[in-house]
Amino acid sequence: SALPEKKMMFKGLVANKEDMNKLMLTPRIQYPLPGGSALITFEKAEVAQRIIEMKEHVVELSCGDELEELNQCRVRVQAAPMEILLPSALEIRLTQSRRSILVSDLPSLGIPDEALLDKLELFFSKTKNGGSEVESREFWGNSGQMVLTFTRDGVAEPLIERGHMQVLIEKGKYEVKISPCMIGDIVNLQLRPSCCPRTVLLSGIPDVLGEESMRDTLEIHFQKASRGGGEVDTLCYVPAGQTGLAVFVEDPG
């Protein structure tokens, strides 16, 4: 399936030739959650495994006088392992942009970012400064660098060859660094299924309580050792008729 574009900035330094073809990935997986489901993460993996092995759980609700019959104050929910896909192999083809340059060592002028972009665009749009009409400009994430893209070919290469140049902004001169802008295309991505050891997916949760009340009820139920539970780290609940998005990051433990 098509993959979304992701901006990445390489900040490392290659020291050994044998390390040149290695790329470390830190997973950040987004997983859609349907209505009537919940994700519960326990402090210990053995608790999550125990909950999964039990498969079905009867959760008692605090209904007060709303429901008369006792069996109406109980709901059955299903527990299943939380499986996600993680990258196991990644191949990226890098190409140098013919119209873009990467500008770094930007001056600190104490002005808003947009104002700084305007001033740099104005400087590089002038032919006397070696530039041309600018098609787009943007900061490259939070790296403190910006990407300038010109409307035509043949402008970026001479600027990159200079490496450094002084830019005139208002009454001051500031030296900036100019580098090639590399574009990475994923040409091969292999995924492997992985099970979150401490997280359980609960499904089949009926819409019989308010969102906060249901979340509290589920947490109280699954933290009791007498019901196979244990200490809960986090719990998120998506009511029926809604959708949610869970974000999984690498476990620091």
N, C-alpha and C positions, 0 to 999 in steps of 0.2 A: 504494500500500500504506500501511497505518497507520504513522505515525511515532511513535517513543518520546517521552515527555515529557522536556523538557530545561529545567532551571532556568537562567535567565540574569539577570544584574544589569547594568543600564546605568549605567556610571560616568562617562560622558563629559559634555560640556557643549556644547550646540548654540549656535554663535556667529552663523552666517549662515542666513538663511531658505532659501537654495538647498541647504543641507546637511541640512535637516530630514527629508527623505525618503530619506536614504542610510543604509545599514547595512553595515558591514564585517564579513565573515564569515571566521573562521579555521578552515579545515577540519580535522577530526579524524575520519578515516574508519576504521571497524572492518570488517575483511574476514575471513570465515571461511575457514580453510585445511583442506582434506581431508587424510586420511592419505596417506602416500606422496608428499608434496610438500615443496617448500622455496622460500623467498624469499631471493634473494641480491641485495644492493645493492652496486654498484661505486662507486668514488670518481669515475669518469669515465663520462659518458653514452655516449660512443662505444664503450666496452667492452661495455656492456649491449646496445647495438644490434648489435654484431658477434656476440655470443652468440645473440641472437634470430634473426639471419639464418641462422645455421648450423642451427637447429632441433633436430637430434638430436646428442647428445654421448655418447661412449663413455667411461665413467669406470672407471679401473682401481682395484681394491680391494686393500688390504693384507690378504690372507687368511692369510698364513703357511702352515702345513701343513694348514689346515682343508679346503681344496679342492685336489684333485690336478690337474685339467685347467685349463690356462691360460685357456680361454675362459669358464670358470665364475667367474673372478676379475674379470670385466668386466660392467658393467651399462650399459644404454642408457637415458638420460633425455631427456625432451623439454623444450625451452626455448620460452617464449611471453612476449609482453609482459604486463606487469601493468596491467590496465585497471580503473579505479574510476570511480564516478559522483560528480561534484562539483556543488554547487548553483550554478546560473547566475542564478536569479531567485528571490526570496523575498518573500512578502507575508504580513504578520502583522496580525491584528486584535487590538487591545488593548481590554480592558474592565476597569473598576474593580470589584474584589470588593466585594460588599455586606456581607460579614461579617468581612473580614480587615483588619488594619492592619499597617503596616510600622513597627517600632520601631527607631530608630537612636540613636547617641550613648550606647551602653550603658555603664554604669559599670564600671570595672576594680576588682573587689573581691578578686581573688586566690583565687577559689573555682572549683570545676569548673563547666563549662558547664551541666550538668544542674541543678546547684544554683541557678545564676543564673536558668535558665528557670523553676524551681519558684517562686522568689521573685517574679519578674515576673508569672507566671500568678496567683499568690495576690493580688497587688496589683490586677491588672486584672479579677479575677473578682468584686470587691466593688462593689456598686451605689453606695456612697458615693463611690467613686473614678471614677464614670462608666462602669464596666464591667459585665460580666455573666458568666454561666457560660462558661468557655473550652472549646471543642471540641478544639482542637489548638494546639500551639506548636512552633516549630522555628527553628533558625538558618538563615538564607538563604545556603547555601553557606559560603564563607569570607569573606563580606563584612563580618562583624562586626555584622550586623543580624539581627533576628528577626521572624518573622511570627506574629501571634496571630490565631486564628480563633474567633469567638464562635458560640454555638449558635443565635442568633436574629438577625434583621435589626434595624436601628435603633440598634445600639450603636456601630458603627464610625464612622458619619458625624459625630456630635458630637465624638468624640475626635479625628478628623482635622481638624475645624474649629478645634480648640484649637491644633493645630500642635506645641506644646511643653507639657509638664507635669512637675511634680515627683513622683517616685515615692518612697515611703517604704519603705526596705529595712532591716529591723532598726532601728538607731538613727540611720541616716543618710538624708539627702534628696539625690536626684540628679535632675537635669533630663535628660529624654530627648526625642527628636524623634519625632513621630508623622506618618506620611505614608500616602497611599493605597497599597493593594497592587494592582498592575496584573497582570492575567492575559493572557498572549499566546497566541492560537490561530493556528496556521499554516493559512491558507486557500488558499494557492497556492504550490507549490514546483516549480520546473523544474530538471531535472538535465541535465548534459552529460557524455558519456564523456571521460575523460582518461587518458592513458598516463603512468605513472611513468617518467621518462627514464632513471633509473639503476638500476631494479629489474627483475629477471627472475624469472618464475615457472617453477620446475622441477617436473615431474610424472613419474609412472611410476617412482618410486624404490622398488625392492623392499626388503622387510624382511629383509636378509641380514647386517646389521651392527648393533651396538649404537648407540643414539642419538648418543652422543658421538663414537664412531668414524666413523659415517657423516657427521656434521657436519664433522669435521676432514678427511675424505677429499674431500668436495665442495669445501671451501674451498681445499684444496691444489690440486685439479684446476683450478678456475676462476681461480686467481690466476696461472697460468702463461701467459706470453705466447705460447709455442709452441703452445698449444691455443686461442688466440684470447682468452684471459682477460686479467685485469689486477688491480690492487690491490682487494681486497674490503673494503668498509666494514662491512657487517653480513651475517650469514647466520642464518636460522632454519630448522629442519628439523622436520617433523611425521611421525613413523613411521606405517606402515600400521596401521590399526585405531584410531588416535587422531584427534582434531580439535584445531585450534589457532585462535587469533584474532590476526590482524595488525592493528596500529594505525598508520595513516598520518597524519602531521602535515605541516604546511607546511615545505618545504625552506628553511632559513635562507640557503642559498647562492644 
